[in-house]
């Protein structure tokens, strides 16, 4: 069993220890020490990083893992012989960040219990943000803000945070926020004075002021309840800075104050929607004009119109096909578009004997394209790369010859 120095001091970054085992763990060097201040990934908190210094060597610690038997594995860039005396150096910036996030989690979880009786069922610490899952069917924006406010008040009060070990039986009497599911021996309790008492093996602040601040982010529904994302301490500052930069960029695009960005976006979206409608209406009018012109230049029963339009897209030739086949004159329209994806549209006025869907399938089969449709209207797309206008033209000719 490795002696866990971090249990008693979350701010111990330098320590002496001796290598007691040197393992090859799936082709990675894993070192077991007699004692360690390196925190292994457990209880939602991610592992420390750092260095082991042995004589003139500096070896990076890349991961720290907790074994079921109580040993802590330090994955290192290279192995060290058993018996080596080392000096361990924990990455203090990373540890302080984890301490802020983890103590902040206890605080926000306690706030959700106190205010709304919403227990935390899981905690995850990520590289950028952390999440807790609350056992509840819903969480309003106001509730989230209230919990955030309460947690930040407790931070401002700078309440002492203490740790102690107590036997399991005694712990049961204390009304802990959370009891671990399977536990033998003494429980390690983290106490935020007059606010939260819970069992935890993690590293924590000495007083709530060290958490700095807590900022709740998005809340989303998950299988087991509501997942709340949050950031504490310097992460909260970094996140606010990041938000501000993004918002400032958006505001400068609109030449407005950052708080007016939502209103401006709403207006822009409405304008874009109206412009889209107007554009579609114009396209319909142009399609109708084209249709009239084409019909006037064609004869026969039915009129067979074969046309490739290199500068028009699929939407336009579909509109054109509708206009061509909507009138009294029986028409078969075989159209191709060259803008965007190369597209074919075959259409006929209702009640004629050809089958546009079949005609399209046959045409597509020869060029490895995809398409089909009903007897009166069919659409097909050519695979991008390799296909060009001359291919479309020849497909249109072939289809016309089969009518
Ligand atoms: Zn904890």
Boltz pocket constraint, residues with backbone or C-beta under 6 A from the ligand:
constraints:
  - pocket:
      binder: B
      contacts: [[A, 43], [A, 102], [A, 106], [A, 199], [A, 200], [A, 201], [A, 202]]
      max_distance: 6.0
